[in-house]
């Protein structure tokens, strides 16, 4: 019989996989809520990709339940599970790398997003972070409590070395934190996926060994080796 310790370890990692699936799905839903900076950092495409990862991990968990309840001599369920885990590993790598690569270009990428924002959203960011414009005051949105008029916004250009005058610094400070934690968490799922893959291979090996010894024992008349 496969050792209880191995099966307990396998079960623990399997439930970690379920937790990773739940976290990915939950965050993909929660982060769709209206939040200007969060919506800039994590676009609907990223959130959809996170949802796909969560669903894939959830389906793999269901496959694992089907694999573990099969009789001892049947290992095809674990073989199928391992193929699902390989697909999960590829998916996690692609989505995590996609977000990581985007984070390397965020200053330029968020300038495009800044330009595409409605005036009311740009004003809200300027008021919240006490800044005017993105790279300079020339692309400020006049209005609100901070960037009240052109005279004030243009005065900020007189000392462009103060990066807090403009919104690029507070925006990228927030988005860098959000993106870094997101792709790090997604890459962290890889540890769970690969650990379950290794544990499943061990279970397959142990089950095959047990069946082989049963057949040898049967040939010896059921007397065993002693």
C-alpha positions in Angstrom: 0.0 0.0 0.0 1.2 3.5 -0.8 2.5 5.1 2.4 0.2 7.3 4.4 2.9 10.0 4.5 3.1 10.2 0.7 -0.6 10.3 0.3 -1.0 13.0 3.0 1.7 15.1 1.3 0.0 14.6 -2.1 -3.4 15.6 -0.6 -1.9 18.7 1.1 -0.4 19.9 -2.2 -3.6 19.1 -4.0 -5.6 21.4 -1.7 -2.9 24.1 -2.2 -3.8 23.8 -5.9 -7.4 24.3 -5.1 -6.5 27.4 -3.0 -4.4 28.8 -5.9 -7.4 28.3 -8.2 -9.7 30.0 -5.8 -7.3 32.9 -5.3 -6.8 33.5 -9.0 -10.5 33.4 -9.7 -11.4 35.6 -6.8 -8.8 38.3 -7.5 -9.8 38.3 -11.2 -13.3 39.2 -10.1 -12.5 41.6 -7.3 -10.0 43.6 -9.3 -12.6 44.3 -12.0 -14.2 46.7 -9.5 -14.0 50.4 -10.5 -10.6 51.7 -9.4 -8.8 54.0 -11.8 -5.2 53.0 -10.9 -5.9 49.3 -10.5 -7.8 49.2 -13.8 -4.8 50.9 -15.4 -2.4 48.4 -13.9 -4.4 45.3 -14.6 -6.3 45.5 -17.8 -9.3 43.3 -18.6 -7.0 41.2 -20.7 -4.8 40.4 -17.7 -7.8 39.7 -15.5 -9.3 37.4 -18.1 -5.9 35.6 -18.3 -6.0 35.3 -14.5 -9.5 33.8 -14.6 -8.3 31.3 -17.2 -5.4 30.2 -15.0 -7.8 29.9 -12.0 -10.3 27.8 -14.0 -7.5 25.6 -15.4 -6.2 24.9 -11.9 -9.7 24.2 -10.6 -10.4 21.7 -13.4 -7.1 20.0 -12.6 -8.1 19.7 -9.0 -11.3 17.9 -10.1 -9.2 15.6 -12.3 -7.0 14.9 -9.3 -10.0 13.7 -7.3 -10.9 11.3 -10.0 -7.4 10.0 -10.1 -7.0 9.4 -6.4 -10.2 7.4 -5.9 -9.4 4.9 -8.6 -8.3 1.4 -7.5 -4.7 0.9 -6.6 -3.7 -0.9 -9.8 -5.2 1.8 -12.0 -2.8 4.7 -12.6 -4.2 6.2 -15.8 -6.0 8.8 -13.8 -2.6 10.1 -12.4 -1.1 10.0 -15.9 -4.0 12.2 -17.2 -3.6 14.5 -14.1 0.1 14.9 -14.9 -0.7 16.0 -18.4 -3.1 18.6 -17.0 -0.4 19.8 -14.6 2.0 20.2 -17.6 -0.6 22.3 -19.4 -1.1 24.3 -16.1 2.7 25.0 -15.9 2.8 26.3 -19.4 -0.3 28.5 -18.8 1.2 29.9 -15.6 4.5 30.7 -17.3 2.8 32.4 -20.2 0.5 34.6 -18.1 3.1 35.4 -15.4 5.7 36.4 -18.1 3.1 38.4 -20.0 2.4 40.6 -16.9 6.1 40.7 -16.0 7.1 41.9 -19.5 4.4 44.5 -19.4 5.8 45.8 -16.0 9.2 46.5 -17.6 7.6 49.0 -20.0 5.1 50.6 -17.7 6.3 54.2 -17.9 5.6 54.3 -21.6 2.6 52.0 -21.5 0.8 54.1 -18.8 1.4 57.3 -20.8 -0.8 55.8 -23.5 -3.4 54.8 -20.8 -3.2 58.2 -19.3 -4.0 59.8 -22.6 -6.9 57.5 -23.1 -8.5 58.2 -19.7 -11.6 60.4 -19.5 -10.9 63.9 -18.3 -12.7 63.2 -15.0 -10.4 60.3 -14.2 -7.3 62.3 -15.0 -8.5 65.1 -12.7 -9.3 62.5 -9.9 -5.7 61.2 -10.1 -4.2 64.7 -10.1 -6.2 65.6 -7.1 -5.4 62.4 -5.2 -1.7 62.6 -5.8 -1.2 66.3 -6.1 0.4 66.2 -9.5 -0.3 67.7 -12.9 0.1 65.9 -16.2 2.0 62.7 -16.8 5.5 63.5 -17.9 5.0 67.2 -17.8 2.4 69.8 -17.0 1.7 70.2 -20.7 -0.7 67.2 -20.8 -2.4 68.3 -17.5 -6.2 68.2 -17.3 -7.2 71.6 -16.0 -9.8 71.4 -13.2 -10.3 69.9 -9.8 -8.8 71.1 -6.5 -5.1 70.8 -7.5 -4.5 71.7 -11.1 -6.9 74.6 -11.0 -5.6 76.7 -13.9 -2.9 76.9 -16.6 -0.8 79.4 -14.7 -0.3 76.9 -11.8 0.3 73.9 -14.0 2.9 75.6 -16.1 4.7 76.8 -13.0 5.5 73.2 -12.2 7.5 72.9 -15.5 10.0 75.5 -14.0 11.4 72.7 -11.8 11.0 69.5 -13.8 13.6 67.7 -11.6 10.9 67.3 -8.9 9.3 64.2 -10.2 6.4 64.5 -7.8 5.2 67.5 -9.8 3.9 65.1 -12.4 1.8 62.0 -12.2 4.2 59.5 -13.7 5.9 58.8 -10.3 2.8 58.1 -8.1 1.1 56.2 -10.9 4.1 53.9 -11.6 4.8 53.5 -7.9 1.3 52.1 -7.4 1.3 50.0 -10.6 4.8 48.6 -10.1 3.7 47.3 -6.7 0.4 45.9 -8.1 2.1 44.3 -11.1 5.1 42.9 -9.2 2.8 41.2 -6.6 0.6 39.9 -9.3 3.2 38.2 -11.5 5.1 37.0 -8.4 1.9 35.3 -7.1 1.2 33.7 -10.4 4.8 32.4 -10.6 4.3 31.1 -7.1 1.5 28.8 -8.4 4.3 27.1 -10.4 5.7 25.7 -7.1 2.3 24.1 -6.3 1.9 22.7 -9.8 5.4 21.2 -10.0 5.2 19.8 -6.5 1.9 18.1 -7.3 3.4 16.8 -10.5 6.4 15.2 -8.6 4.1 13.8 -5.9 1.8 12.3 -8.5 4.8 10.6 -10.2 5.8 9.2 -6.8 2.3 7.8 -6.2 2.3 6.2 -9.7 5.7 4.6 -9.0 4.6 3.3 -5.6 1.4 1.9 -7.0 3.2 0.2 -9.8 5.7 -1.3 -7.4 2.9 -2.6 -5.1 1.1 -4.3 -8.1 4.4 -5.8 -9.2 5.0 -7.3 -5.8 1.4 -8.6 -5.6 1.9 -10.4 -8.9 5.2 -11.9 -7.7 3.5 -12.9 -4.5 0.7 -14.6 -6.4 3.1 -16.6 -8.5 4.7 -17.9 -5.3 1.4 -19.1 -4.1 0.6 -16.1 -1.9 3.3 -17.0 0.6 5.2 -13.7 0.3 9.0 -13.5 0.5 9.5 -14.8 4.0 
